[in-house]
């Protein structure tokens, strides 16, 4: 029996997905989470074979959960199931070594088959995501992403410089480089574009 946890913040979708997967003879849904923190706690306490994980969730997003799981010895296989065909998200998920990345517009039968294939050692990626990621790579370095994330959180150049052990001038230089790379007019446009592309 393949044990599953579903992490999805939309209650109706989570319930429907759980009911449909429970109909499969070889799959059992043993837990459901409505945010990333709940998902992480359930994975660590229940040790499921697979977690079906949304990306955009409250408290911790799906990719944050995958990153935190890396620090544990938990062997739960993660399949990202999302509405967002954003190359940036897909790129991050690949770096985090997820076992699957699928879009929500597939059928529950297809999802069940993907779960079985992941359990047999394969990886499952939606073809449109693979092609999308080839087209558009994240132009920002890790340091530039860190700085833009902090700016998006409302931090000042001084606060960022203290947090990242950089001078305020260096932070401003990074910000100028980010604006130049993304070909935008200001930091608000840079944040908006990077979020839209899934590059943060």
Beta strands, then each sheet from edge to edge (+ up, - down):
strand 1: 2-7
strand 2: 27-33
strand 3: 50-53
strand 4: 77-82
strand 5: 100-103
strand 6: 124-125
sheet 1: 2+ 1+ 3+ 4+ 5+ 6+
end
